Amino acid sequence: MNTPDGLRSLRVGLGERAYCIHVGPGLLRRGELLADCLPGGDVLLVSNETVAPFYLETARTTLLGSGRRVETLVLPDGEVHKTLASFGRVVDALASGRFHRDCCVAALGGGVIGDLAGFAAASYQRGVALLQLPTTLLAQVDSSVGGKTAVNHPVGKNLIGAFHQPVGVLADTDTLATLPPREYAAGLAEVIKYGLILDAEFLDWLEHHMPALLERAPAPLAEAIVRSCELKARVVVEDEREHGRRALLNLGHTFGHAIEALAGYGEWLHGEAVAAGMVMAAETSHRLGWLDEASLARVRRLVAAAGLPVAAPHFAPEAMLAAMGMDKKVIGGRLRLVLLEALGRAVVVSDVPRELLLGVLSDVRRAS
Amino acid sequence: MNTPDGLRSLRVGLGERAYCIHVGPGLLRRGELLADCLPGGDVLLVSNETVAPFYLETARTTLLGSGRRVETLVLPDGEVHKTLASFGRVVDALASGRFHRDCCVAALGGGVIGDLAGFAAASYQRGVALLQLPTTLLAQVDSSVGGKTAVNHPVGKNLIGAFHQPVGVLADTDTLATLPPREYAAGLAEVIKYGLILDAEFLDWLEHHMPALLERAPAPLAEAIVRSCELKARVVVEDEREHGRRALLNLGHTFGHAIEALAGYGEWLHGEAVAAGMVMAAETSHRLGWLDEASLARVRRLVAAAGLPVAAPHFAPEAMLAAMGMDKKVIGGRLRLVLLEALGRAVVVSDVPRELLLGVLSDVRRAS
């Protein structure tokens, strides 16, 4: 759907858990879109200290316009705060505020706020409504869509969480104007990912439009977000709880989570680690004879063109492998990896030779 | 199903989440029953300091017999430990032990351990298998069946949790031998509840067999457990996530939770509070003209015969009402109560006059 005011909408067809994703400018002021999604009760609007000064008041005013009680909770910013303790703070706000089962948690921020507030919404009273108001590119194209919520554990990322679909996603593209360049590029990593795993044509499109995307030109940006959401929604509808095909969305993530863990959470942005991880996955696919030299070079070039890292720091390969072993994608102790049979066609593989992996981890490293 | 060795089994038909409940003596030693339920991975066996000395080694040995790695975690006993902090300890054990997605959390204990370990199983890696090994009557007839998991919050009971069905329930009736009389009676409260809300014939049966049940005679006890599980399973299959009919299972619980909260968690056993709550619900039903004097007297008599309280302490009625207001059964700020149209027929009501309720709360009180 495409309307004159720049609003584009798509539906994630999950039966009784179906919901709409709206993408466009000025959505945080569009009370009618909010009202369409929300259940009848009060709203807890959760944000962080970086995003709140820009958009909290706008979102709050729009929500208040629907006649609901709206309370706000502003948490510290950053991946290091995506913890069980912060989850406890959101739940405390809900319980102390005597929010009932028909309430809604609205997550205004990036992936951390969405995952954290989302897990609180999943768990409070065994599940209340969640409205995603993503304000980063990464959250708009990835983390706000699909129902994965979680917090980190010192042992690994996203180890504690739930599948909990939102009642709606409103991606206000105006909010991307204030996004720091590094965060913006991190979001592009997930956009590139969709092309790599599912859609070679979209990958071509990205190669042509990367300069415009880096300038945040409204039309190509909205197009990139909508196409990313469409691709993600298609996979989520096929496999909501990641028993199979949904694992493809983790291209670069097993490598990436290991980079994040070894570097110390918060040092690398998630999207940056995924970017380097995708190059590692492409390199592995190349060494397995699946991806030719030219395709591998295209991956590396596109990642670099987005301003993203194409290699990881100088971590010991054995340490990386160990860190990858704790990734959730491991089943029964065997390491499963998402690799590329071709550009636009990903597969899950569980029998990559250890020596080949160590070779990749040893070679795809940034000079330190 | 009824076999010579006393094993009785029933199936909770929840599609891809279907599972078996086994009831009978010596089940903790029956490796083949465990193996039937379990996925392929490691097991974290969670218990408490009261139950562990009696049954942990038996359960551990049986689980080890299946060739799996089995780790144990023993938590302090009691409702006061059903907290987010204890939940964190179970998750810590899973993460530090590097348990993978195909692992299983086995909950050996009463309702607290089942709810707590159950919520950890629901949340670790966004959901791993849960095996219920209930060792109290209450857990065997109620909390281990139906997939509700939760921890308490200072503001209210079970405010943080998930719906997460177990892969199996093994109710070893031998474990009831060591159950203190007060805990045993608390379990009978939930048994009586099933008769009151769903099955007048079962209620008759209970009136006749209460002396034998109090002596823990094996045959009537197994019969009471199996019939309770059958009744609960029927409701859960109709309404897994409590959008409607499942609320009937909360007869006496809104009153009961208020009693527990005002008395201070841990003072009253859950079943004791539910027992008094059921008498209050019956009294309310009587004053609404639904339950005649004789039926009300039967409820009070049966509850008393089980050694359970038929009234609450001398709390101020207004304080009780306020505590009931935070109960999860409240929708949009309106108090919904489960009441009895007749013995064996419960309904959810949302328009009980406040004055009538205050009258009941004022009258159904224990002399202090």
Interface residues (C-beta under 8 A of the other chain):
Chain A: G40 G41 L84 G88 V91 D92 A95 S96 R98 H100 R101 D102 F119 A122 S123 Y124 Q125 R126 G127 K148 A150 H153 P154 V155 G156 N158 L159 I160 G161 A162 F163 R241 G325 M326 K328 V330 I331 G332 G333
Chain B: G40 G41 L84 G88 V91 D92 A95 S96 R98 H100 R101 D102 F119 A122 S123 Y124 Q125 R126 G127 K148 A150 H153 P154 V155 G156 N158 L159 I160 G161 A162 F163 R241 G325 M326 K328 V330 I331 G332 G333
